[in-house]
Amino acid sequence: MTQLTAQSSKLKAVEDFMPPERTPFQDFWMVFKGNGMAMAGLIILLIFFALAIMGILSKPTIDSVPKENLPSLGIYLLGTDELGRDIFARMLQGAIVSLSVGFVAVGISIILGVLIGGIAGFYGENMIRIGRYNIMTIDTMIVALIDIQLSFPTFFLILTVVALLPPSIWNIMAIIGITGWVGPARFVRADILSLREQEFILAAKSIGAPDLRIILLHLLPNSIAPVLVSATIGIATAILTESALSFLGFGVPPPNATWGNILSDGKKYIFDAPWLTYIPGITILFTVLAFNLFGEGLRDTLNPKLRN
């Protein structure tokens, strides 16, 4: 009895010196917070999310005053434009529009990309038949579609389609999302091609697990990391695309304020009222940069070689 008590005391002493077991999220955060640039991107994004939430909750009114006002700490924090509209109120509205376009468009592209990439990776070896003739494999057809999509300049394709459709924020979201499925599809296809020959997938097939269960419970969760990184960077691309379309006059129609049309309105007064150009331009720059830095940090953190 005394020997057992001594052994348990030794085990307890060893456990006291062992570091506490960390959760996967704690492991992720330990690596992520060590990346200074990624943390800077995260902080900037939190600021912009707070501004967008402020715009949603406060529903700022765009007052009109007789003339332009310089930015000040008084009533007009960022000044007013040539029509006397409050730039800060318009920037809040632009934050809502830009983030909405970014997240909705990327959501559409992720759904399409995961679906198409999953089909190419899991069912790619199946043949497409016309009558008695084998034409090509599903994977060959999808890879050909990806190559065709990549051969077109995406922005000019979006610009052409937007010019033919009625001006609407929903049309812009849909077009940007539909043209952005290639990246997620390539990532999912590549991961599933490597994962489907792993032992745990072969074991699931051997016990008769249906294909849908294997895809949803085993393949997609193990291939989601590169998709998350692609989605983060895709939001930045969608925001930049929407801003460019609005700058050219093909974006979200007035009276909605977007960072792109604020920038477009201010370019005529770049020497007389430079803040009309600098404020939306710098905001677009920092937002896109923040998403890219966050995405790069996310990619490095999800890399198993960097995990302790």
Secondary structure, 3 states (H helix, E strand, C coil): CHHHHHHHHHHHHHHHHCCCCCCHHHHHHHHHCCCHHHHHHHHHHHHHHHHHHHHHHHCCCCCCCCCCCCCCCCCCCCCECCCCCEHHHHHHHHHHHHHHHHHHHHHHHHHHHHHHHHHHHHHCCCEEEECCEEEEEHHHHHHHHHHHHHHCCHHHHHHHHHHHCCCCHHHHHHHHHHCCCHHHHHHHHHHHHHHCCCHHHHHHHHCCCCHHHHHHHHHHHHCHHHHHHHHHHHHHHHHHHHHHHHHHCCCCCCCCCCHHHHHHHHHHHCCCCCHHHHHHHHHHHHHHHHHHHHHHHHHHHCCHHHCC
